[in-house]
Amino acid sequence: MTNANAKKVLMVLTSHADLGNSGEKTGFWVEEFAAPYYTFVDAGVHITLASPAGGQPPIDPKSESVDAQTPATRRFDDDVEGQALLAKTVKLADVNAADYDAVFYPGGHGPLWDLTDSSDSIALIESFLLANKPVAAVCHATAAFLNIKDAAGDYVVKGKAVTGFSNSEEDAVQLTDVVPFLLESELIKRGGDYQKVGDWQAFAVQDGLLITGQNPASSELAAEKLLAALAS
């Protein structure tokens, strides 16, 4: 039974599977989906999963490697119900922001290519913000906030404390020359007050309705901040 009073959170995943021209695959990072997903599930939140193309979103194969496993990813590996839900994400174009209390964007490199410029995603996030609802993203998915503007036509990240995958972290995974842009640099270009901690350390920041996490280690923290925003 679903609690009729339960908060409703939309999680938006990438549909992009190709890592630039590298010949390698990308998609969403399992930890950045699984940790927030179970943070919400365990809090009694009702979750809907969406992606630009609908259906099964691509998983970054590197996020399934042994050294990328966490308690949340292992829980997801054993979660038949969760896997079935993931296999049939709804199309982003069919989503109505009015049906949800908040939105969360898991990362992975995929969002850099499809969610940054997605008109459906941009319209969706702008609708959430107009309705005074919190929006959250972790790691590369903060790219989904890059082209969001407020009623005055300014970038919403302008003057806001934000984070996302850092340039030094991108360099560490040797993808600086593969990605379409460097997220830290683009957030700064748009006037964002970009903040970070050391590579791979957990860090999330909230400024008004915007909640962002730096890297995979920050996914649960970002989800917890979103839950706190929903409870306030």
C-alpha positions in Angstrom: 0.0 0.0 0.0 1.3 3.4 -0.9 0.7 6.1 1.8 -1.6 8.7 0.2 0.3 11.4 2.1 3.7 10.2 1.0 6.0 12.7 -0.7 6.5 12.1 -4.4 9.9 12.4 -5.9 10.8 12.2 -9.6 14.2 10.8 -10.5 15.5 11.7 -13.9 18.2 9.5 -15.5 20.2 9.9 -18.7 19.4 8.1 -21.9 22.9 8.8 -23.4 25.2 5.7 -23.8 28.2 6.8 -25.8 31.2 8.3 -24.1 31.9 11.0 -26.7 34.1 9.6 -29.6 36.1 7.4 -27.3 34.4 4.2 -28.4 33.5 3.5 -24.8 30.1 3.4 -23.2 28.7 5.6 -20.5 25.2 6.2 -18.9 24.2 6.8 -15.3 26.4 5.8 -12.4 24.8 3.1 -10.3 25.8 4.4 -6.9 24.4 7.9 -7.7 21.0 6.3 -8.5 21.0 3.5 -5.9 22.0 5.5 -2.8 19.4 8.3 -3.3 16.8 5.8 -4.4 17.1 3.8 -1.2 17.3 7.0 0.9 13.9 7.9 -0.5 12.4 4.4 -0.4 13.4 4.0 3.3 11.9 7.4 4.1 8.5 6.2 2.6 8.8 8.5 -0.4 6.9 7.5 -3.6 9.4 7.4 -6.5 8.8 7.7 -10.3 11.7 7.2 -12.7 12.0 9.0 -16.0 14.5 9.5 -18.8 14.5 11.3 -22.1 14.0 8.1 -24.2 12.0 6.2 -21.6 12.6 2.5 -20.9 15.8 1.1 -19.6 18.5 3.8 -19.2 22.1 2.9 -20.0 24.3 2.0 -17.0 27.9 3.2 -17.1 29.8 -0.1 -17.2 32.6 1.3 -15.0 30.0 1.9 -12.2 29.4 -1.9 -12.1 33.1 -2.6 -11.5 34.1 -4.2 -8.2 35.8 -1.1 -6.8 32.6 1.0 -7.5 30.4 -1.2 -5.3 28.7 0.2 -2.2 26.0 -1.1 0.2 23.4 0.7 -2.0 24.6 -0.9 -5.3 24.7 -4.3 -3.7 21.2 -3.8 -2.4 20.1 -2.8 -5.9 21.7 -5.9 -7.4 19.4 -8.0 -5.3 16.3 -5.8 -5.8 14.1 -7.4 -8.5 11.4 -4.8 -8.0 13.7 -1.9 -8.2 15.3 -3.3 -11.4 11.9 -3.8 -13.0 11.0 -0.1 -12.2 14.3 1.0 -13.8 13.7 -1.0 -16.9 10.5 1.0 -17.7 11.3 4.6 -16.9 8.6 7.0 -18.2 9.4 9.4 -21.0 10.5 12.8 -19.8 8.2 14.5 -22.3 5.2 12.8 -20.6 6.1 14.0 -17.1 4.2 16.8 -15.4 6.1 18.6 -12.6 2.7 19.3 -10.8 2.5 15.6 -10.0 5.7 15.7 -7.8 7.1 17.4 -4.7 10.7 17.4 -5.9 13.1 16.1 -8.5 16.5 14.4 -8.2 19.0 13.9 -11.1 21.5 11.0 -10.6 24.8 11.5 -12.4 27.2 9.6 -14.6 28.8 11.1 -17.7 25.6 10.6 -19.8 23.8 13.8 -18.6 26.5 16.0 -20.0 25.3 15.0 -23.5 21.5 14.7 -23.2 20.2 16.4 -20.1 22.2 19.7 -20.3 20.3 20.9 -23.4 17.1 18.8 -23.1 14.2 21.2 -23.6 11.9 18.7 -21.7 14.3 18.7 -18.8 14.8 22.4 -18.8 11.1 23.1 -18.9 10.5 20.5 -16.1 13.2 22.0 -13.7 11.9 25.6 -14.4 8.3 24.3 -13.5 9.6 22.9 -10.2 11.4 26.1 -9.3 8.4 28.3 -10.2 6.3 26.1 -8.0 8.8 26.6 -5.1 9.8 22.9 -5.2 13.4 21.7 -4.5 15.5 20.3 -7.3 18.6 18.2 -6.7 21.4 16.7 -8.7 24.6 14.9 -8.0 28.0 14.8 -9.8 27.7 15.3 -13.6 23.9 15.7 -13.4 24.4 19.2 -12.1 24.8 19.9 -15.8 21.0 19.7 -16.0 21.0 23.0 -14.1 23.4 24.9 -16.4 20.8 26.2 -18.8 17.9 26.9 -16.4 16.9 30.5 -16.2 14.7 32.4 -13.7 11.8 34.7 -14.5 14.3 37.6 -15.0 16.2 35.6 -17.6 19.2 35.0 -15.5 20.9 31.6 -15.0 19.5 30.1 -11.8 23.0 29.1 -10.7 24.1 32.7 -10.8 25.2 33.8 -7.3 24.2 30.4 -5.9 26.4 27.9 -4.0 26.6 24.9 -6.3 28.8 21.9 -6.8 29.3 19.0 -9.2 32.1 16.8 -10.6 35.3 18.9 -10.3 37.8 19.6 -13.0 40.5 17.8 -10.9 38.2 14.7 -10.6 37.6 14.8 -14.4 41.4 14.9 -14.9 41.8 12.0 -12.4 39.5 9.8 -14.5 41.4 11.0 -17.7 38.3 12.2 -19.4 39.1 15.9 -19.6 39.5 15.7 -23.4 36.5 13.4 -23.9 33.7 15.2 -22.2 31.8 18.0 -24.2 32.7 20.5 -21.4 34.1 20.7 -17.9 31.2 21.0 -15.4 33.1 23.1 -12.8 34.2 25.6 -15.5 30.7 25.9 -17.0 29.0 26.5 -13.6 31.6 29.3 -12.9 31.0 30.8 -16.3 27.3 31.1 -15.5 28.1 33.0 -12.3 27.7 30.0 -10.0 29.5 30.1 -6.6 31.2 26.8 -7.3 32.3 25.0 -4.2 34.2 21.7 -3.7 36.2 19.6 -1.3 39.0 17.2 -2.0 38.6 14.7 -4.9 36.2 11.8 -4.1 35.2 13.2 -0.7 31.5 13.5 0.2 30.1 17.1 -0.3 26.7 18.5 -1.0 25.4 22.0 -0.8 22.0 23.6 -0.7 21.2 27.2 -1.7 17.5 27.9 -1.7 15.8 25.3 -3.9 19.0 24.1 -5.5 20.7 21.1 -4.0 23.9 19.7 -5.6 26.4 17.0 -4.7 30.0 16.9 -6.0 30.7 13.2 -6.8 29.5 9.6 -6.3 30.4 9.7 -2.6 28.0 12.7 -2.3 24.9 11.0 -3.7 23.3 10.0 -0.3 24.2 13.3 1.2 22.4 15.2 -1.6 19.4 12.9 -1.2 19.3 13.5 2.5 19.3 17.3 1.9 16.4 16.9 -0.5 14.4 14.9 2.1 15.1 17.6 4.7 13.9 20.3 2.3 10.7 18.3 1.7 10.2 18.0 5.5 10.7 21.7 6.2 
